[in-house]
Amino acid sequence: MRKPSFILDPRLDADTRLITSLALCDVRLMNDVRFPWLVLVPRHAGLVEIADLPADEQTLLWQEVNCASAALRTVAPCDKLNLGALGNIVRQLHVHVIARCEGDPAWPGPVWGYGSAQPYLEASLTARLDALRQALANAVG
């Protein structure tokens, strides 16, 4: 039996921009300049929960989350990293890595549902993507 092909959820596709692909996950930037925010999406069809991954890929997922976290902290120094895999709206398995600073627009509450996203201007989006690609390349080694 053939495995179904991976297709990115349309909402994730609309709300994020691809930074790079790691061994398991695509690393994407949330298109909201208010919060430095990465989304890691394992490239397997039909996953909803982290527990849906085989044990070795759960380990790989957390290794990639750690690399993404290090890269994000390099590009966007912060007071706290928020990690989450909620999936209440977008069921496709994805992990959020968000750099938070005291005094950011949603501090100290969650970023989900706080106001309306403010998309990056094209030049700043390109610069942020380039910086994150470099930081991720350094973090992955």
Buried (B, 14 or more C-beta within 10 A) or exposed (E): EEEEEBEBBEEBEEBBBBBBEBEBBBBBBBBBBBBBBBBBBBBBEEBEEBEEBEEEBBEBBEBBBEBBBBBBBBBBEBEEBBBEBEBEEBEBBBBBBBBBEEEBEBEEEEBEEBEEBEBBEEEEBEEBBEBBBEBBEEBBE
